[in-house]
């Protein structure tokens, strides 16, 4: 089992899709098919101020992000 609690990326690096690269690299691991992987999105880690999004908008952004993977 693999639990991913948080992926934090510096604001200045977000536009180059760093989080996407990290998650894709993690999911490309040769042992991934033998694991149950779940990602947890704790709301207290959300950068609402930096993104200028509401909690609902940020939640939807995360859903879109993980659906793309």
PDB file of N, CA, C and O in Angstrom:
ATOM      1  N   UNK A   1       0.847  -1.166   0.000  1.00  0.00           N
ATOM      2  CA  UNK A   1       0.000   0.000   0.000  1.00  0.00           C
ATOM      3  C   UNK A   1       0.895   1.232   0.000  1.00  0.00           C
ATOM      4  O   UNK A   1       1.929   1.266   0.667  1.00  0.00           O
ATOM      5  N   UNK A   2       0.485   2.232  -0.751  1.00  0.00           N
ATOM      6  CA  UNK A   2       1.242   3.484  -0.804  1.00  0.00           C
ATOM      7  C   UNK A   2       0.266   4.625  -0.582  1.00  0.00           C
ATOM      8  O   UNK A   2      -0.735   4.748  -1.288  1.00  0.00           O
ATOM      9  N   UNK A   3       0.564   5.449   0.395  1.00  0.00           N
ATOM     10  CA  UNK A   3      -0.258   6.618   0.678  1.00  0.00           C
ATOM     11  C   UNK A   3       0.536   7.867   0.357  1.00  0.00           C
ATOM     12  O   UNK A   3       1.654   8.053   0.839  1.00  0.00           O
ATOM     13  N   UNK A   4      -0.047   8.708  -0.451  1.00  0.00           N
ATOM     14  CA  UNK A   4       0.581   9.984  -0.770  1.00  0.00           C
ATOM     15  C   UNK A   4      -0.252  11.057  -0.089  1.00  0.00           C
ATOM     16  O   UNK A   4      -1.395  11.307  -0.471  1.00  0.00           O
ATOM     17  N   UNK A   5       0.325  11.682   0.913  1.00  0.00           N
ATOM     18  CA  UNK A   5      -0.414  12.657   1.706  1.00  0.00           C
ATOM     19  C   UNK A   5      -0.365  14.049   1.118  1.00  0.00           C
ATOM     20  O   UNK A   5      -1.355  14.779   1.159  1.00  0.00           O
ATOM     21  N   UNK A   6       0.767  14.420   0.577  1.00  0.00           N
ATOM     22  CA  UNK A   6       0.883  15.791   0.101  1.00  0.00           C
ATOM     23  C   UNK A   6       1.976  15.869  -0.964  1.00  0.00           C
ATOM     24  O   UNK A   6       3.008  15.205  -0.870  1.00  0.00           O
ATOM     25  N   UNK A   7       1.729  16.673  -1.950  1.00  0.00           N
ATOM     26  CA  UNK A   7       2.752  17.023  -2.932  1.00  0.00           C
ATOM     27  C   UNK A   7       2.772  18.545  -2.937  1.00  0.00           C
ATOM     28  O   UNK A   7       1.824  19.188  -3.387  1.00  0.00           O
ATOM     29  N   UNK A   8       3.839  19.100  -2.442  1.00  0.00           N
ATOM     30  CA  UNK A   8       3.938  20.558  -2.375  1.00  0.00           C
ATOM     31  C   UNK A   8       4.979  21.033  -3.383  1.00  0.00           C
ATOM     32  O   UNK A   8       6.090  20.508  -3.464  1.00  0.00           O
ATOM     33  N   UNK A   9       4.583  22.034  -4.138  1.00  0.00           N
ATOM     34  CA  UNK A   9       5.473  22.602  -5.144  1.00  0.00           C
ATOM     35  C   UNK A   9       5.546  24.109  -4.905  1.00  0.00           C
ATOM     36  O   UNK A   9       4.526  24.770  -4.714  1.00  0.00           O
ATOM     37  N   UNK A  10       6.739  24.625  -4.919  1.00  0.00           N
ATOM     38  CA  UNK A  10       6.964  26.067  -4.759  1.00  0.00           C
ATOM     39  C   UNK A  10       6.150  26.818  -5.810  1.00  0.00           C
ATOM     40  O   UNK A  10       6.069  26.390  -6.961  1.00  0.00           O
ATOM     41  N   UNK A  11       5.560  27.919  -5.417  1.00  0.00           N
ATOM     42  CA  UNK A  11       4.693  28.688  -6.328  1.00  0.00           C
ATOM     43  C   UNK A  11       5.379  28.982  -7.662  1.00  0.00           C
ATOM     44  O   UNK A  11       4.748  28.890  -8.715  1.00  0.00           O
ATOM     45  N   UNK A  12       6.639  29.327  -7.626  1.00  0.00           N
ATOM     46  CA  UNK A  12       7.339  29.702  -8.858  1.00  0.00           C
ATOM     47  C   UNK A  12       7.581  28.514  -9.793  1.00  0.00           C
ATOM     48  O   UNK A  12       7.915  28.718 -10.960  1.00  0.00           O
ATOM     49  N   UNK A  13       7.421  27.283  -9.309  1.00  0.00           N
ATOM     50  CA  UNK A  13       7.630  26.086 -10.123  1.00  0.00           C
ATOM     51  C   UNK A  13       6.325  25.463 -10.605  1.00  0.00           C
ATOM     52  O   UNK A  13       6.354  24.519 -11.395  1.00  0.00           O
ATOM     53  N   UNK A  14       5.194  25.961 -10.153  1.00  0.00           N
ATOM     54  CA  UNK A  14       3.909  25.339 -10.488  1.00  0.00           C
ATOM     55  C   UNK A  14       3.566  25.435 -11.966  1.00  0.00           C
ATOM     56  O   UNK A  14       2.913  24.538 -12.500  1.00  0.00           O
ATOM     57  N   UNK A  15       3.981  26.473 -12.625  1.00  0.00           N
ATOM     58  CA  UNK A  15       3.613  26.653 -14.029  1.00  0.00           C
ATOM     59  C   UNK A  15       4.323  25.681 -14.964  1.00  0.00           C
ATOM     60  O   UNK A  15       3.940  25.565 -16.128  1.00  0.00           O
ATOM     61  N   UNK A  16       5.335  24.989 -14.488  1.00  0.00           N
ATOM     62  CA  UNK A  16       6.052  24.028 -15.339  1.00  0.00           C
ATOM     63  C   UNK A  16       5.612  22.588 -15.079  1.00  0.00           C
ATOM     64  O   UNK A  16       6.274  21.642 -15.505  1.00  0.00           O
ATOM     65  N   UNK A  17       4.486  22.431 -14.374  1.00  0.00           N
ATOM     66  CA  UNK A  17       3.852  21.127 -14.142  1.00  0.00           C
ATOM     67  C   UNK A  17       4.738  20.158 -13.358  1.00  0.00           C
ATOM     68  O   UNK A  17       4.820  18.972 -13.679  1.00  0.00           O
ATOM     69  N   UNK A  18       5.395  20.683 -12.331  1.00  0.00           N
ATOM     70  CA  UNK A  18       6.276  19.873 -11.491  1.00  0.00           C
ATOM     71  C   UNK A  18       5.508  18.772 -10.768  1.00  0.00           C
ATOM     72  O   UNK A  18       5.970  17.633 -10.718  1.00  0.00           O
ATOM     73  N   UNK A  19       4.340  19.094 -10.205  1.00  0.00           N
ATOM     74  CA  UNK A  19       3.548  18.076  -9.484  1.00  0.00           C
ATOM     75  C   UNK A  19       3.143  16.951 -10.413  1.00  0.00           C
ATOM     76  O   UNK A  19       3.182  15.782 -10.026  1.00  0.00           O
ATOM     77  N   UNK A  20       2.757  17.284 -11.624  1.00  0.00           N
ATOM     78  CA  UNK A  20       2.371  16.261 -12.593  1.00  0.00           C
ATOM     79  C   UNK A  20       3.540  15.322 -12.873  1.00  0.00           C
ATOM     80  O   UNK A  20       3.361  14.106 -12.940  1.00  0.00           O
ATOM     81  N   UNK A  21       4.722  15.879 -13.033  1.00  0.00           N
ATOM     82  CA  UNK A  21       5.915  15.062 -13.285  1.00  0.00           C
ATOM     83  C   UNK A  21       6.219  14.158 -12.104  1.00  0.00           C
ATOM     84  O   UNK A  21       6.598  13.002 -12.292  1.00  0.00           O
ATOM     85  N   UNK A  22       6.058  14.669 -10.888  1.00  0.00           N
ATOM     86  CA  UNK A  22       6.315  13.871  -9.686  1.00  0.00           C
ATOM     87  C   UNK A  22       5.344  12.694  -9.611  1.00  0.00           C
ATOM     88  O   UNK A  22       5.756  11.559  -9.371  1.00  0.00           O
ATOM     89  N   UNK A  23       4.065  12.965  -9.814  1.00  0.00           N
ATOM     90  CA  UNK A  23       3.059  11.902  -9.722  1.00  0.00           C
ATOM     91  C   UNK A  23       3.257  10.875 -10.833  1.00  0.00           C
ATOM     92  O   UNK A  23       3.173   9.672 -10.584  1.00  0.00           O
ATOM     93  N   UNK A  24       3.514  11.330 -12.041  1.00  0.00           N
ATOM     94  CA  UNK A  24       3.741  10.393 -13.147  1.00  0.00           C
ATOM     95  C   UNK A  24       4.962   9.515 -12.890  1.00  0.00           C
ATOM     96  O   UNK A  24       4.946   8.320 -13.186  1.00  0.00           O
ATOM     97  N   UNK A  25       6.018  10.107 -12.339  1.00  0.00           N
ATOM     98  CA  UNK A  25       7.215   9.330 -12.024  1.00  0.00           C
ATOM     99  C   UNK A  25       6.896   8.283 -10.955  1.00  0.00           C
ATOM    100  O   UNK A  25       7.331   7.136 -11.056  1.00  0.00           O
ATOM    101  N   UNK A  26       6.142   8.677  -9.941  1.00  0.00           N
ATOM    102  CA  UNK A  26       5.761   7.749  -8.882  1.00  0.00           C
ATOM    103  C   UNK A  26       4.934   6.593  -9.452  1.00  0.00           C
ATOM    104  O   UNK A  26       5.146   5.437  -9.086  1.00  0.00           O
ATOM    105  N   UNK A  27       3.998   6.905 -10.343  1.00  0.00           N
ATOM    106  CA  UNK A  27       3.126   5.872 -10.896  1.00  0.00           C
ATOM    107  C   UNK A  27       3.806   5.017 -11.958  1.00  0.00           C
ATOM    108  O   UNK A  27       3.271   3.981 -12.352  1.00  0.00           O
ATOM    109  N   UNK A  28       4.971   5.434 -12.423  1.00  0.00           N
ATOM    110  CA  UNK A  28       5.729   4.656 -13.399  1.00  0.00           C
ATOM    111  C   UNK A  28       6.659   3.647 -12.732  1.00  0.00           C
ATOM    112  O   UNK A  28       7.329   2.881 -13.424  1.00  0.00           O
ATOM    113  N   UNK A  29       6.710   3.631 -11.417  1.00  0.00           N
ATOM    114  CA  UNK A  29       7.583   2.704 -10.690  1.00  0.00           C
ATOM    115  C   UNK A  29       7.243   1.266 -11.082  1.00  0.00           C
ATOM    116  O   UNK A  29       6.066   0.929 -11.210  1.00  0.00           O
ATOM    117  N   UNK A  30       8.246   0.417 -11.275  1.00  0.00           N
ATOM    118  CA  UNK A  30       7.985  -0.955 -11.717  1.00  0.00           C
ATOM    119  C   UNK A  30       7.128  -1.783 -10.741  1.00  0.00           C
ATOM    120  O   UNK A  30       6.482  -2.744 -11.160  1.00  0.00           O
ATOM    121  N   UNK A  31       7.114  -1.433  -9.485  1.00  0.00           N
ATOM    122  CA  UNK A  31       6.336  -2.195  -8.493  1.00  0.00           C
ATOM    123  C   UNK A  31       4.923  -1.647  -8.297  1.00  0.00           C
ATOM    124  O   UNK A  31       4.181  -2.159  -7.458  1.00  0.00           O
ATOM    125  N   UNK A  32       4.538  -0.624  -9.048  1.00  0.00           N
ATOM    126  CA  UNK A  32       3.262   0.049  -8.795  1.00  0.00           C
ATOM    127  C   UNK A  32       2.066  -0.875  -8.987  1.00  0.00           C
ATOM    128  O   UNK A  32       1.064  -0.724  -8.289  1.00  0.00           O
ATOM    129  N   UNK A  33       2.141  -1.809  -9.896  1.00  0.00           N
ATOM    130  CA  UNK A  33       1.017  -2.719 -10.143  1.00  0.00           C
ATOM    131  C   UNK A  33       0.770  -3.655  -8.974  1.00  0.00           C
ATOM    132  O   UNK A  33      -0.297  -4.263  -8.889  1.00  0.00           O
ATOM    133  N   UNK A  34       1.732  -3.783  -8.072  1.00  0.00           N
ATOM    134  CA  UNK A  34       1.588  -4.654  -6.910  1.00  0.00           C
ATOM    135  C   UNK A  34       1.122  -3.882  -5.683  1.00  0.00           C
ATOM    136  O   UNK A  34       1.063  -4.439  -4.586  1.00  0.00           O
ATOM    137  N   UNK A  35       0.794  -2.617  -5.856  1.00  0.00           N
ATOM    138  CA  UNK A  35       0.436  -1.771  -4.718  1.00  0.00           C
ATOM    139  C   UNK A  35      -0.955  -1.159  -4.889  1.00  0.00           C
ATOM    140  O   UNK A  35      -1.460  -1.000  -6.001  1.00  0.00           O
ATOM    141  N   UNK A  36      -1.539  -0.829  -3.772  1.00  0.00           N
ATOM    142  CA  UNK A  36      -2.733   0.003  -3.747  1.00  0.00           C
ATOM    143  C   UNK A  36      -2.244   1.402  -3.450  1.00  0.00           C
ATOM    144  O   UNK A  36      -1.592   1.633  -2.432  1.00  0.00           O
ATOM    145  N   UNK A  37      -2.550   2.333  -4.323  1.00  0.00           N
ATOM    146  CA  UNK A  37      -2.083   3.709  -4.168  1.00  0.00           C
ATOM    147  C   UNK A  37      -3.286   4.607  -3.936  1.00  0.00           C
ATOM    148  O   UNK A  37      -4.265   4.555  -4.681  1.00  0.00           O
ATOM    149  N   UNK A  38      -3.208   5.421  -2.909  1.00  0.00           N
ATOM    150  CA  UNK A  38      -4.258   6.422  -2.718  1.00  0.00           C
ATOM    151  C   UNK A  38      -3.640   7.743  -2.337  1.00  0.00           C
ATOM    152  O   UNK A  38      -2.631   7.820  -1.635  1.00  0.00           O
ATOM    153  N   UNK A  39      -4.288   8.778  -2.830  1.00  0.00           N
ATOM    154  CA  UNK A  39      -3.795  10.128  -2.618  1.00  0.00           C
ATOM    155  C   UNK A  39      -4.777  10.862  -1.721  1.00  0.00           C
ATOM    156  O   UNK A  39      -5.987  10.824  -1.944  1.00  0.00           O
ATOM    157  N   UNK A  40      -4.257  11.513  -0.730  1.00  0.00           N
ATOM    158  CA  UNK A  40      -5.079  12.228   0.242  1.00  0.00           C
ATOM    159  C   UNK A  40      -4.872  13.726   0.022  1.00  0.00           C
ATOM    160  O   UNK A  40      -3.739  14.192  -0.098  1.00  0.00           O
ATOM    161  N   UNK A  41      -5.964  14.468  -0.029  1.00  0.00           N
ATOM    162  CA  UNK A  41      -5.861  15.915  -0.231  1.00  0.00           C
ATOM    163  C   UNK A  41      -6.343  16.668   0.986  1.00  0.00           C
ATOM    164  O   UNK A  41      -7.496  17.097   1.037  1.00  0.00           O
ATOM    165  N   UNK A  42      -5.480  16.835   1.961  1.00  0.00           N
ATOM    166  CA  UNK A  42      -5.859  17.560   3.177  1.00  0.00           C
ATOM    167  C   UNK A  42      -6.027  19.044   2.872  1.00  0.00           C
ATOM    168  O   UNK A  42      -5.127  19.675   2.318  1.00  0.00           O
ATOM    169  N   UNK A  43      -7.162  19.588   3.229  1.00  0.00           N
ATOM    170  CA  UNK A  43      -7.464  20.972   2.865  1.00  0.00           C
ATOM    171  C   UNK A  43      -6.547  21.984   3.549  1.00  0.00           C
ATOM    172  O   UNK A  43      -6.385  23.094   3.042  1.00  0.00           O
ATOM    173  N   UNK A  44      -5.954  21.639   4.663  1.00  0.00           N
ATOM    174  CA  UNK A  44      -5.079  22.611   5.336  1.00  0.00           C
ATOM    175  C   UNK A  44      -3.748  22.779   4.603  1.00  0.00           C
ATOM    176  O   UNK A  44      -2.955  23.648   4.964  1.00  0.00           O
ATOM    177  N   UNK A  45      -3.490  21.964   3.584  1.00  0.00           N
ATOM    178  CA  UNK A  45      -2.270  22.122   2.798  1.00  0.00           C
ATOM    179  C   UNK A  45      -2.507  22.940   1.534  1.00  0.00           C
ATOM    180  O   UNK A  45      -1.564  23.228   0.797  1.00  0.00           O
ATOM    181  N   UNK A  46      -3.746  23.312   1.280  1.00  0.00           N
ATOM    182  CA  UNK A  46      -4.092  24.030   0.059  1.00  0.00           C
ATOM    183  C   UNK A  46      -3.606  25.475   0.117  1.00  0.00           C
ATOM    184  O   UNK A  46      -3.692  26.130   1.156  1.00  0.00           O
ATOM    185  N   UNK A  47      -3.106  25.953  -0.989  1.00  0.00           N
ATOM    186  CA  UNK A  47      -2.610  27.329  -1.078  1.00  0.00           C
ATOM    187  C   UNK A  47      -3.710  28.233  -1.637  1.00  0.00           C
ATOM    188  O   UNK A  47      -3.637  28.672  -2.785  1.00  0.00           O
ATOM    189  N   UNK A  48      -4.718  28.505  -0.826  1.00  0.00           N
ATOM    190  CA  UNK A  48      -5.842  29.327  -1.266  1.00  0.00           C
ATOM    191  C   UNK A  48      -5.424  30.773  -1.498  1.00  0.00           C
ATOM    192  O   UNK A  48      -5.915  31.426  -2.420  1.00  0.00           O
ATOM    193  N   UNK A  49      -4.524  31.271  -0.667  1.00  0.00           N
ATOM    194  CA  UNK A  49      -4.071  32.658  -0.804  1.00  0.00           C
ATOM    195  C   UNK A  49      -3.227  32.831  -2.068  1.00  0.00           C
ATOM    196  O   UNK A  49      -3.455  33.751  -2.853  1.00  0.00           O
ATOM    197  N   UNK A  50      -2.265  31.954  -2.254  1.00  0.00           N
ATOM    198  CA  UNK A  50      -1.369  32.068  -3.406  1.00  0.00           C
ATOM    199  C   UNK A  50      -2.063  31.860  -4.737  1.00  0.00           C
ATOM    200  O   UNK A  50      -1.692  32.474  -5.737  1.00  0.00           O
ATOM    201  N   UNK A  51      -3.074  30.993  -4.756  1.00  0.00           N
ATOM    202  CA  UNK A  51      -3.784  30.725  -6.005  1.00  0.00           C
ATOM    203  C   UNK A  51      -4.989  31.639  -6.191  1.00  0.00           C
ATOM    204  O   UNK A  51      -5.558  31.726  -7.279  1.00  0.00           O
ATOM    205  N   UNK A  52      -5.370  32.322  -5.107  1.00  0.00           N
ATOM    206  CA  UNK A  52      -6.559  33.191  -5.121  1.00  0.00           C
ATOM    207  C   UNK A  52      -7.811  32.423  -5.533  1.00  0.00           C
ATOM    208  O   UNK A  52      -8.655  32.923  -6.276  1.00  0.00           O
ATOM    209  N   UNK A  53      -7.906  31.195  -5.028  1.00  0.00           N
ATOM    210  CA  UNK A  53      -9.075  30.361  -5.297  1.00  0.00           C
ATOM    211  C   UNK A  53      -9.859  30.143  -4.017  1.00  0.00           C
ATOM    212  O   UNK A  53      -9.308  30.204  -2.918  1.00  0.00           O
ATOM    213  N   UNK A  54     -11.149  29.890  -4.170  1.00  0.00           N
ATOM    214  CA  UNK A  54     -11.952  29.483  -3.024  1.00  0.00           C
ATOM    215  C   UNK A  54     -11.660  28.013  -2.760  1.00  0.00           C
ATOM    216  O   UNK A  54     -11.049  27.339  -3.589  1.00  0.00           O
ATOM    217  N   UNK A  55     -12.091  27.521  -1.618  1.00  0.00           N
ATOM    218  CA  UNK A  55     -11.883  26.108  -1.300  1.00  0.00           C
ATOM    219  C   UNK A  55     -12.541  25.220  -2.351  1.00  0.00           C
ATOM    220  O   UNK A  55     -11.968  24.206  -2.749  1.00  0.00           O
ATOM    221  N   UNK A  56     -13.724  25.587  -2.797  1.00  0.00           N
ATOM    222  CA  UNK A  56     -14.423  24.794  -3.823  1.00  0.00           C
ATOM    223  C   UNK A  56     -13.665  24.795  -5.152  1.00  0.00           C
ATOM    224  O   UNK A  56     -13.562  23.760  -5.809  1.00  0.00           O
ATOM    225  N   UNK A  57     -13.140  25.946  -5.543  1.00  0.00           N
ATOM    226  CA  UNK A  57     -12.364  26.039  -6.781  1.00  0.00           C
ATOM    227  C   UNK A  57     -11.076  25.219  -6.684  1.00  0.00           C
ATOM    228  O   UNK A  57     -10.690  24.545  -7.639  1.00  0.00           O
ATOM    229  N   UNK A  58     -10.420  25.280  -5.535  1.00  0.00           N
ATOM    230  CA  UNK A  58      -9.174  24.535  -5.339  1.00  0.00           C
ATOM    231  C   UNK A  58      -9.450  23.041  -5.369  1.00  0.00           C
ATOM    232  O   UNK A  58      -8.703  22.271  -5.972  1.00  0.00           O
ATOM    233  N   UNK A  59     -10.539  22.638  -4.707  1.00  0.00           N
ATOM    234  CA  UNK A  59     -10.945  21.229  -4.707  1.00  0.00           C
ATOM    235  C   UNK A  59     -11.169  20.746  -6.135  1.00  0.00           C
ATOM    236  O   UNK A  59     -10.704  19.669  -6.509  1.00  0.00           O
ATOM    237  N   UNK A  60     -11.873  21.533  -6.927  1.00  0.00           N
ATOM    238  CA  UNK A  60     -12.134  21.153  -8.315  1.00  0.00           C
ATOM    239  C   UNK A  60     -10.843  21.094  -9.119  1.00  0.00           C
ATOM    240  O   UNK A  60     -10.689  20.227  -9.979  1.00  0.00           O
ATOM    241  N   UNK A  61      -9.913  22.007  -8.849  1.00  0.00           N
ATOM    242  CA  UNK A  61      -8.623  21.985  -9.524  1.00  0.00           C
ATOM    243  C   UNK A  61      -7.890  20.667  -9.229  1.00  0.00           C
ATOM    244  O   UNK A  61      -7.303  20.063 -10.127  1.00  0.00           O
ATOM    245  N   UNK A  62      -7.931  20.231  -7.965  1.00  0.00           N
ATOM    246  CA  UNK A  62      -7.282  18.971  -7.595  1.00  0.00           C
ATOM    247  C   UNK A  62      -7.969  17.780  -8.257  1.00  0.00           C
ATOM    248  O   UNK A  62      -7.302  16.856  -8.723  1.00  0.00           O
ATOM    249  N   UNK A  63      -9.279  17.799  -8.299  1.00  0.00           N
ATOM    250  CA  UNK A  63     -10.010  16.714  -8.970  1.00  0.00           C
ATOM    251  C   UNK A  63      -9.607  16.645 -10.435  1.00  0.00           C
ATOM    252  O   UNK A  63      -9.334  15.563 -10.954  1.00  0.00           O
ATOM    253  N   UNK A  64      -9.570  17.790 -11.103  1.00  0.00           N
ATOM    254  CA  UNK A  64      -9.156  17.825 -12.508  1.00  0.00           C
ATOM    255  C   UNK A  64      -7.727  17.316 -12.684  1.00  0.00           C
ATOM    256  O   UNK A  64      -7.426  16.583 -13.627  1.00  0.00           O
ATOM    257  N   UNK A  65      -6.864  17.713 -11.770  1.00  0.00           N
ATOM    258  CA  UNK A  65      -5.458  17.286 -11.834  1.00  0.00           C
ATOM    259  C   UNK A  65      -5.347  15.765 -11.741  1.00  0.00           C
ATOM    260  O   UNK A  65      -4.679  15.135 -12.561  1.00  0.00           O
ATOM    261  N   UNK A  66      -6.002  15.182 -10.741  1.00  0.00           N
ATOM    262  CA  UNK A  66      -5.870  13.737 -10.541  1.00  0.00           C
ATOM    263  C   UNK A  66      -6.635  12.934 -11.596  1.00  0.00           C
ATOM    264  O   UNK A  66      -6.234  11.820 -11.932  1.00  0.00           O
ATOM    265  N   UNK A  67      -7.713  13.478 -12.112  1.00  0.00           N
ATOM    266  CA  UNK A  67      -8.419  12.789 -13.198  1.00  0.00           C
ATOM    267  C   UNK A  67      -7.561  12.721 -14.460  1.00  0.00           C
ATOM    268  O   UNK A  67      -7.658  11.767 -15.233  1.00  0.00           O
ATOM    269  N   UNK A  68      -6.731  13.725 -14.662  1.00  0.00           N
ATOM    270  CA  UNK A  68      -5.878  13.738 -15.867  1.00  0.00           C
ATOM    271  C   UNK A  68      -4.809  12.647 -15.827  1.00  0.00           C
ATOM    272  O   UNK A  68      -4.251  12.271 -16.858  1.00  0.00           O
ATOM    273  N   UNK A  69      -4.538  12.153 -14.640  1.00  0.00           N
ATOM    274  CA  UNK A  69      -3.510  11.117 -14.484  1.00  0.00           C
ATOM    275  C   UNK A  69      -4.159   9.767 -14.575  1.00  0.00           C
ATOM    276  O   UNK A  69      -3.478   8.747 -14.470  1.00  0.00           O
TER     277      UNK A  69
END
